[in-house]
């Protein structure tokens, strides 16, 4: 499969699985709109920017799962979306409140931006 002129959004692009998705999409010729919490945080984005094809076809977008509309610009004009973003916390006292509810809200926010 070849991406040609196709544009794909990957949410949570700095994460482990999403980084591999970005890498494979770039290798296949897709343009990737990648969402991250902080595009200027080099510790979180350098590995993405170093990927083959990134200079030509990778665009970073700031997005927050819990902020309605923050995925709009990244998703606009995309042919497909890989939604991998999810809340991350190291200590959880209430999984429903701290992980599940934000993940569901974030997924709804992403879906609302798809046309």
C-alpha positions in Angstrom: 0.0 0.0 0.0 1.3 3.4 -0.9 0.1 6.7 0.7 0.7 8.9 -2.3 -1.2 12.1 -1.7 -3.1 10.7 1.4 -3.0 12.5 4.8 -3.5 10.5 8.0 -3.8 11.8 11.6 -2.3 9.9 14.5 -3.4 11.1 17.9 -1.0 10.6 20.8 1.8 10.3 18.3 4.6 10.4 20.9 3.5 7.2 22.5 5.1 3.9 21.9 2.5 2.3 19.6 1.6 5.5 17.9 5.3 6.2 17.1 5.4 2.9 15.2 2.3 3.8 13.4 3.8 7.1 12.4 7.0 5.4 11.3 5.2 2.9 9.1 2.9 5.5 7.5 5.9 7.7 6.6 7.7 4.7 5.2 4.7 4.0 3.0 4.6 7.6 1.7 1.7 9.1 3.7 1.7 12.6 5.1 1.1 12.4 8.8 -0.6 14.9 11.0 0.6 13.9 14.5 -1.0 15.2 17.7 1.1 15.5 20.8 0.5 17.4 24.1 3.6 19.6 23.6 5.0 19.9 20.1 8.0 21.9 21.5 9.0 19.3 24.0 12.0 17.8 22.3 12.2 14.8 24.7 8.8 13.8 23.5 9.1 14.6 19.8 12.7 14.2 18.6 12.2 10.5 17.9 9.4 11.4 15.6 11.2 14.2 13.8 14.2 11.9 13.2 12.1 9.4 11.3 12.7 8.8 7.6 10.3 11.1 5.6 9.5 13.3 8.7 11.1 16.5 7.3 8.9 16.3 4.2 5.6 14.7 5.5 5.3 15.0 9.3 3.4 17.8 10.9 3.1 18.1 14.6 -0.1 19.5 16.2 -0.7 20.5 19.8 -3.8 18.7 21.1 -5.4 17.9 24.5 -7.8 15.0 24.8 -10.0 16.9 27.2 -10.1 20.1 25.3 -13.0 20.1 22.9 -12.0 21.1 19.4 -8.3 20.8 20.0 -8.0 18.0 17.3 -9.9 20.0 14.6 -6.8 21.4 12.7 -4.9 18.1 12.9 -7.9 16.0 11.6 -9.2 18.5 9.0 -8.6 17.2 5.5 -7.3 13.7 6.6 -8.2 10.5 4.8 -8.0 8.5 8.0 -7.4 8.8 11.8 -5.5 6.5 14.1 -6.7 7.4 17.6 -4.2 6.2 20.1 -4.1 9.1 22.5 -5.1 8.2 26.1 -4.7 9.8 29.5 -1.5 8.8 31.2 -0.9 8.9 35.0 1.5 6.8 37.0 -0.6 6.6 40.2 -4.3 5.9 40.0 -6.6 5.9 42.9 -9.9 5.9 41.0 -9.5 4.3 37.6 -13.0 5.2 36.4 -12.5 8.8 37.2 -8.9 9.2 36.2 -8.5 6.9 33.2 -11.8 5.6 31.8 -13.9 8.8 31.8 -11.1 11.0 30.3 -10.4 8.4 27.6 -14.1 8.2 26.7 -14.4 12.0 26.7 -11.2 12.3 24.6 -12.5 9.8 22.1 -15.7 11.7 21.7 -13.7 14.9 21.2 -11.7 13.3 18.4 -14.9 11.8 16.8 -16.6 15.2 16.8 -13.9 16.6 14.6 -14.2 13.9 11.9 -16.3 15.0 8.9 
